């Protein structure tokens, strides 16, 4: 039994791009948090904010890329 439909090639490509951006977000937020802790001895971001920031960036960017591709394909279909 399959719960989700299979992703097409464009959706796979968009998902990989979003994963990379989400990972970089985790790294940047963790970097800022770590150096803030070294300077002030207090965390700037809670662990929940670090966690949710990466997830929100992943899902948001993935949805943005998918919508952009759908609009682009709809325009090319209507124009031809």
N, C-alpha and C positions, 0 to 999 in steps of 0.2 A: 504494500500500500504506500502510495506516495502522497505526502502532505503538502509539498510545495512543487510548483512547476519548475522545469529546468530553465536555467538562464541561457539566453542566447550569447553569442560571442561578444557583442557590444556591452552587454550587462556584466559579463565576466571581466572584461577589460576595465569597466568603470568601477567594479567592486575592488579590483586589485589597486587601482589608483586611490580609492577611498581608504583602503587598509593602510597604504603607505602614509597618507596624510594623517590618519588617526594615530599611527605609530609615532610619526614625527611630532605630533601634538603632545603625546605622552612624554616624549623625550624632552621637549622644550619646557613643558610645565614642570616636570621633575627637576630639570636643570635649574630653573628659576627658584623653585622651592628649596632645593639643596643649598644654593649659594645664599639665599636669604637666611636660611637657618645658620649657616656659617657666620654670617655677619651679625645677626640679631639674636641668635639662639632661640628663635621662635619660628614655627612654620607659617608660611604665608598662605598656603592652600591646604585644606584638609584632604585626607586621602580620598574622600568621597568626591570632592571637586575634581581631583586629578583623574579618577576613574570615569566620571560622567563626561568630562571634557573630551576625552578620546572617543567615547562611544557616540556622543552627539556629533562630533566632527565627522566620524565615519558615516553614520546614517544620513546626516544632512548633505554631505558632499556626494555620496552615492545617489541619493534621490535627485539632487541638482543635475548631475551628469546624465542620469536616465531621462529626466524631463527634457533636458537640452537635446538629447539624441532623438527623442520622440517628436519634438517640434521640428527638428531638422528633417527627419524622414517624412513628416506630414507635409512640410513645405515642398519637398522635392517630388512627392507624389502628386500634389495639387498642381504644381507647375508644369508637369510633363503631360 
